[in-house]
């Protein structure tokens, strides 16, 4: 058995702010989703390691990427390669993720929100698209999924903004938004957020709320009933997490939901979504 590489963080799906292949997802789909998640987790650990040199990080990512193409044997990529082969799926979404992690190694600032969204197109949107593809969903669902995944990514950036700056000198809050609100990079080093930094965080949060408004329809457009429930839970958790961020200071306050709070939010989302499905008027024959 291969030993765990020293650059692995030890984090897993239980450390995330949203469910990963939960019991709501059909059992036959969970292995592929978990293989994708574990691939992403390993690549993220490499890109975010605080002491690895940039060249070492990029070499790890290159080996993982090559393994997906059948040109290597990186242990963290082999399970995903096997799942993709079993389902006759291309590695496109995983390749996009690796491109995002390479960018994390070499890029530490984002000039505008549009530039941040370009990053999310590589770092977050492929995750939702992969899950939808595993379920055989129509690509018409991708637009709403992209909005949800980008929102989840940005929420994570806002929650971890101080840690990202202190440990990695990395800032995902767009520089123009920081400047417009009178905030500077070093504001992220303080024990509490300055008024300018709070204003910048609220502005990014407002744009994230718009993304969540766009993604709210996703749970109603996918065909798989179990996946609908999973998406409804993720949407609700995202809204709750963003609500806390808009009210609190991520440098001084707890902004992550507790495990019991996450469980209660998930249960409420399942009940509410299930009731909405039961009471919704039946669509005419031949219509979605």
KEROFI-121047 format. One record per residue (C-alpha): x, y, z. Coordinates in steps of 0.1 Angstrom, whole numbers, padded with zeros to 4 digits, always signed. Example, Ala and Ser with C-alpha at 12.3 -4.5 7.8 and 13.67 -1.06 7.14 Angstrom:
2
+0123-0045+0078
+0137-0011+0071
END
This chain:
288
+0000+0000+0000
+0013+0035-0009
+0021+0057+0021
+0002+0090+0022
+0023+0118+0007
+0036+0143+0033
+0020+0172+0014
-0016+0158+0020
-0036+0179+0045
-0057+0151+0059
-0089+0169+0050
-0117+0149+0036
-0154+0153+0026
-0164+0157+0062
-0145+0190+0064
-0165+0206+0036
-0193+0232+0039
-0216+0211+0017
-0224+0174+0013
-0202+0153-0010
-0220+0123-0025
-0243+0120+0005
-0269+0093+0010
-0292+0114-0011
-0272+0105-0042
-0279+0071-0057
-0254+0045-0046
-0243+0037-0081
-0231+0072-0087
-0212+0078-0054
-0179+0060-0064
-0174+0083-0094
-0182+0114-0075
-0160+0104-0045
-0131+0096-0069
-0135+0131-0085
-0137+0147-0051
-0106+0129-0038
-0087+0138-0069
-0096+0175-0064
-0088+0173-0027
-0053+0159-0034
-0046+0185-0061
-0059+0213-0038
-0036+0200-0010
-0006+0202-0033
-0014+0237-0046
-0021+0250-0010
+0008+0234+0008
+0026+0261+0028
+0062+0249+0024
+0064+0231-0010
+0082+0252-0036
+0061+0263-0066
+0080+0240-0090
+0073+0210-0067
+0036+0218-0066
+0034+0221-0104
+0053+0188-0108
+0027+0170-0086
-0002+0185-0105
+0015+0176-0138
+0018+0140-0127
-0018+0138-0117
-0030+0154-0150
-0008+0130-0170
-0022+0100-0151
-0057+0109-0163
-0044+0108-0198
-0030+0073-0192
+0006+0086-0192
+0014+0082-0155
+0005+0064-0123
+0000+0091-0097
-0019+0073-0069
-0043+0101-0062
-0054+0101-0099
-0057+0064-0106
-0092+0059-0089
-0107+0087-0110
-0091+0074-0142
-0107+0040-0135
-0141+0055-0129
-0139+0076-0160
-0129+0045-0181
-0158+0025-0166
-0183+0052-0176
-0166+0061-0209
-0163+0097-0198
-0135+0121-0209
-0113+0137-0182
-0122+0172-0194
-0137+0184-0161
-0107+0171-0141
-0082+0187-0165
-0100+0220-0159
-0096+0216-0121
-0059+0210-0125
-0056+0241-0146
-0072+0260-0117
-0048+0246-0092
-0019+0255-0114
-0032+0290-0114
-0033+0289-0076
+0004+0282-0076
+0013+0311-0099
-0014+0338-0093
-0021+0354-0060
-0044+0384-0069
-0075+0390-0090
-0080+0424-0105
-0118+0423-0110
-0149+0401-0102
-0149+0390-0139
-0114+0377-0135
-0124+0359-0104
-0153+0343-0123
-0129+0332-0150
-0110+0314-0122
-0143+0298-0109
-0150+0285-0144
-0119+0263-0139
-0120+0257-0101
-0157+0253-0093
-0180+0249-0123
-0164+0217-0136
-0174+0200-0103
-0211+0206-0108
-0208+0197-0145
-0191+0164-0136
-0219+0155-0112
-0246+0163-0137
-0228+0143-0164
-0224+0113-0141
-0262+0114-0136
-0268+0117-0174
-0284+0151-0170
-0290+0175-0199
-0263+0202-0205
-0291+0227-0203
-0287+0224-0165
-0251+0236-0167
-0258+0274-0165
-0276+0272-0132
-0251+0247-0119
-0222+0270-0129
-0238+0298-0108
-0242+0276-0077
-0207+0262-0079
-0192+0297-0084
-0211+0309-0054
-0199+0280-0033
-0163+0288-0043
-0166+0325-0035
-0182+0318-0002
-0153+0296+0007
-0129+0324-0004
-0147+0349+0018
-0148+0325+0048
-0110+0318+0045
-0099+0352+0033
-0076+0358+0063
-0061+0323+0063
-0054+0325+0026
-0036+0357+0029
-0016+0348+0060
-0005+0313+0049
-0003+0317+0012
-0003+0355+0004
-0033+0347-0018
-0063+0371-0021
-0094+0362-0040
-0113+0394-0031
-0110+0414-0063
-0085+0442-0061
-0108+0468-0076
-0135+0461-0051
-0109+0463-0023
-0096+0497-0036
-0131+0511-0042
-0140+0505-0005
-0107+0518+0009
-0093+0484+0019
-0057+0472+0014
-0041+0437+0013
-0027+0441+0048
-0062+0446+0063
-0065+0408+0061
-0037+0404+0087
-0056+0421+0115
-0075+0405+0143
-0107+0422+0131
-0117+0435+0097
-0115+0472+0090
-0146+0491+0078
-0132+0491+0043
-0125+0454+0042
-0160+0447+0056
-0175+0468+0029
-0155+0450+0002
-0166+0416+0016
-0202+0428+0016
-0199+0439-0020
-0185+0405-0031
-0212+0389-0009
-0239+0408-0028
-0227+0396-0061
-0226+0361-0047
-0262+0364-0037
-0270+0372-0073
-0254+0340-0083
-0274+0321-0058
-0306+0337-0071
-0296+0323-0106
-0289+0289-0092
-0321+0285-0072
-0339+0269-0102
-0314+0242-0106
-0330+0217-0082
-0362+0219-0102
-0346+0213-0136
-0326+0181-0131
-0344+0148-0139
-0329+0126-0111
-0350+0129-0080
-0323+0121-0055
-0299+0146-0071
-0327+0172-0069
-0327+0167-0031
-0289+0169-0029
-0289+0202-0049
-0317+0216-0027
-0296+0210+0004
-0265+0225-0012
-0284+0256-0023
-0298+0261+0012
-0264+0256+0029
-0249+0281+0005
-0276+0307+0013
-0271+0301+0051
-0234+0304+0049
-0236+0336+0028
-0261+0351+0053
-0236+0346+0081
-0209+0362+0061
-0230+0392+0054
-0237+0397+0091
-0203+0388+0106
-0166+0395+0105
-0147+0365+0091
-0115+0377+0107
-0130+0378+0142
-0161+0357+0142
-0171+0321+0134
-0186+0322+0099
-0187+0284+0092
-0219+0265+0100
-0215+0240+0128
-0221+0203+0120
-0255+0203+0139
-0265+0235+0121
-0255+0220+0087
-0275+0188+0095
-0306+0209+0105
-0304+0230+0074
-0301+0200+0052
-0331+0183+0068
-0352+0215+0064
-0342+0218+0028
-0351+0181+0021
-0385+0186+0037
-0392+0219+0020
-0382+0207-0014
-0401+0175-0010
-0433+0194+0000
-0428+0218-0029
-0426+0189-0054
-0458+0173-0039
-0478+0205-0041
-0466+0218-0074
-0491+0217-0103
-0485+0188-0127
-0470+0199-0160
-0490+0193-0191
-0481+0161-0211
-0450+0166-0232
-0438+0196-0212
-0410+0199-0187
END
